Amino acid sequence: MLESLKMNTFYTRSQEAGLHIMHIALNKQATSQIILLVGKSMTQKSLYRTLVRVQDLTAEKADQLIWLRARVHTSRAKGKQCFLVLRQQQFNVQALVAVGDRASKQMVKFAANITKESIVDVEAAVRKVEQKIESCSQQDVELHIERVSIFVISQAEARLPLQLEDAVRPDGDGEEEGRATVNQDTKLDNRVIDLRTTTSQAIFRLQSGVCQLFRDTLTQKGFVEIQTPKIISAASEGGANVFTVSYFKTSAYLAQSPQLYKQMCICADFDKVFCVGPVFRAEDSNTHRHLTEFVGLDIEMAFNYHYHEVIDSITDTMVQIFKGLRDNFQTEIQTVNKQFPSEPFKFLEPTLRLEYTEAVAMLHEAGVEMGDEDDLSTPNEKLLGRLVKEKYDTDFYVLDKYPLAVRPFYTMPDPNNPKYSNSYDMFMRGEEILSGAQRIHDAQLLTDRATHHQIDLEKIKAYIDSFRYGAPPHGGGGIGLERVCMLYLGLHNVRQTSMFPRDPKRLTP
Amino acid sequence: MLESLKMNTFYTRSQEAGLHIMHIALNKQATSQIILLVGKSMTQKSLYRTLVRVQDLTAEKADQLIWLRARVHTSRAKGKQCFLVLRQQQFNVQALVAVGDRASKQMVKFAANITKESIVDVEAAVRKVEQKIESCSQQDVELHIERVSIFVISQAEARLPLQLEDAVRPDGDGEEEGRATVNQDTKLDNRVIDLRTTTSQAIFRLQSGVCQLFRDTLTQKGFVEIQTPKIISAASEGGANVFTVSYFKTSAYLAQSPQLYKQMCICADFDKVFCVGPVFRAEDSNTHRHLTEFVGLDIEMAFNYHYHEVIDSITDTMVQIFKGLRDNFQTEIQTVNKQFPSEPFKFLEPTLRLEYTEAVAMLHEAGVEMGDEDDLSTPNEKLLGRLVKEKYDTDFYVLDKYPLAVRPFYTMPDPNNPKYSNSYDMFMRGEEILSGAQRIHDAQLLTDRATHHQIDLEKIKAYIDSFRYGAPPHGGGGIGLERVCMLYLGLHNVRQTSMFPRDPKRLTP
């Protein structure tokens, strides 16, 4: 079935491993070696080679003979030599095949013909170099492939849909020399290759870190992780922007947030809960910050005396995330900055909390015309972010006490001023990353507010009933994971921080 | 709006907290006290009371005066006394209000009238008891509510849809005395109350632990957490059992597993990945172990020489989970055992691995008639589990090398025997909890196998194309979270370990 691969290769399968091995047959030495690999002895694990990691190739390993599995990042033949750059994730190392005692001219030629992005096993000697190799992550050594030892584990097609070096080039860089950059749709259409770039590897390792920091911080605070259903029977917030699912002989919806279920868990005595999971919004918004499916980091907790206890828990969690990223993900941050330069993310301790009326006053002062109880437009949010940064030197703050009219029906009104509410948004670099509030925990008040919002009470019966059998005062919020990563790194499109983004126009890959 | 609550109560709102406080007006002392609570001074956090946790009420706290917020679990008036049991999650303590110097007859009467499941704040003295209180988790002390200090924070409706003590009663227990148990549908219909039982609290705290142990173990092994899309453009495995979503002007599907995306991440050099998220199956199966939406704990990893490296990683992860549960969740396990007795879960190190042919031979020996390459029926799986337990004394094992014909198209065939495959299931107490395999990483072989399975190649183009640009040998598996929890605890219905289960007949709450 692999007949199509023509390059003096022969194809074998290891007898035990089910591992497909294509071998570039260079000479008899190589052939005898491959037999070792595919024979029955394969089951004896002691015969397995130890593969080193590229990141471990330092001067300390000089003059050792090692085995390595890596991708061919680039290859450049130059007379009797072939320079390969071998890559593992964000790390790479230079390797040299040169005509001499140990390698034939033919071998150099074959090495040069291995397609980029193929995965190879090589046996090589680690050699110190006199001049640092600036173009590689491993600058102090290179590999000398002296024995006839290159095996192609998986061969890439010759024509790549995009070049990795183009995909990581900063916008405008090298334009004069006619060097290409790759547009976003091409990247996303070929995401499997685009995700191999140092930038993508760094972004998604950092994203994994955000989730871990979020959970670890909350677990330490005594929160319990919950799993909430995504298929729900009724569109909770009036039915707008919700995806419909055909469910056997009836219809169902995809949850726009886990909020109602988080609240039920509070009514069910779990006291403090969090969940991490997909959130679905059937919004036909084609902007840099909207996705139809994103990952929600959700929090809900009972509080004792004041909903600011909830704000404090959430802001402290965010601060722990920011600190964890700053302290443990510097390499990733700097890798992303190379392609997308941005200022380091700034935050205060304790977190700045402004009231909505203060924010409106700041905007008025800056010449913005808006009513006291109008919602903030996206440009005004951005402007406010700049004003706050100038005045307080922080990229993260809380805006508290939103006008009641612009918030969902389940938001607790401010007891002091019925035009406002006990609700808040949180912002990073002037963009909203969290929306939250104290929730109404009294079934009758909830019924009144839902009626005021003209919501069909029959559809939210199960939700309202949850509060009939004793419910503690509580609040929470939902954080958009992709937005947090985008804004922390100073990126400009949420599709960069979603592995396989979904928007009104994109459903693949 | 709370006019309906008639019991000599008055209703106030705290000025700052938005916290609804209903106060049982007993006498003037109480009235003066509530004013403190609702006045402007509320913003001064120093005035907030410190609330103790029920679990901290031990003999060491004897004779201290404390404040507590808890639910009224039961209340029993007896002449001039009222005994309350106050509950926080799985912990509870007895509290006594007695007519005397500090409490009036009226107060005792009011305390006795507080509806079960209401949330109250009480001020009380902690008193050592001479005889242990067997019916409470806090056996060495009781609370004496001596001052006029009971505030109802949230009042439950008088008629509960189910009684917590009925919901935790073991089947058959107390039947002779006419004591009720609660059937599963009633529990699930009123899940918010059912989740308050000690059994439910224990189950879902343990479930939270499973997720944490799964992630922590894999993170330590160098795995990266990924987030995969749930809305997908094509039903990957032939289109059966898939939910359809209307997606703007087109149709989409809900992912039946993250497997294709996990694999793409391997092709994208993430090397070892895991994810935790919802999985959707439009199967009209009304059994004890099927849900239409469940939580998948998914693993995928590149390996070096043999797919057993993958099996070893997964079984070690499971063993770490079993050990973590055994060592850190004994209270939860014993709590669940009180209602649902079961044998402790047994496992071996290293994990037992049987080949499919061995299993078939064991079944043949036990009198089962089946072909060598037939799939295992559910009863045969259960029987095999019993045979394995008898012979090897383990509740957890791996069944390796399934017949190729019964596995999905992307399963790597066994290179030694084309009738078998490099695939495996894992079992707990005789039920499948994981299905996995080495995956085909060669685009041509994948195309051949898809064609053999009569799958429309056009629909899986993005998937197959992922392997065209170099892909390492890899494998993985998907674990059902609810099944792991059910089987570890020896429960008999997966709905018990899903907070808000979804099946063909249940979409609410």
Interface residues (C-beta under 8 A of the other chain):
Chain A: M1 L2 S4 R13 S14 Q15 E16 A17 G18 L19 H20 M42 T43 K45 Y48 R49 L51 R69 R71 Q88 Q89 E117 S118 I119 I153 S154 Q155 A156 E157 L160 R191 V192 I193 L195 R196 S200 Q201 F204 R205 Q207 S208 C211 Q212 R215 T219 V224 E225 I226 Q227 T228 P229 K230 I231 I232 S233 A234 F243 T244 V245 S246 Y247 F248 T250 A252 L254 Y261 M264 C265 C267 A268 D269 F270 D271 V276 G277 P278 F280 A282 D284 T292 E293 V295 N304 Y305 H306 Y307 M412 P413 D414 P415 N416 N422 Q438 H441 D442 Q444 L445 D448 A462 Y463 D465 S466 R468 Y469 G470 A471 P472 P473 L481 S498 M499 F500 R502 P504 L507 T508 P509
Chain B: M1 L2 S4 R13 S14 Q15 E16 A17 G18 L19 H20 M42 T43 K45 Y48 R49 L51 R69 R71 Q88 Q89 E117 S118 I119 I153 S154 Q155 A156 E157 L160 R191 V192 I193 L195 R196 S200 Q201 F204 R205 Q207 S208 C211 Q212 R215 T219 V224 E225 I226 Q227 T228 P229 K230 I231 I232 S233 A234 F243 T244 V245 S246 Y247 F248 T250 A252 L254 Y261 M264 C265 C267 A268 D269 F270 D271 V276 G277 P278 F280 A282 D284 T292 E293 V295 N304 Y305 H306 Y307 M412 P413 D414 P415 N416 N422 Q438 H441 D442 Q444 L445 D448 A462 Y463 D465 S466 R468 Y469 G470 A471 P472 P473 L481 S498 M499 F500 R502 P504 L507 T508 P509
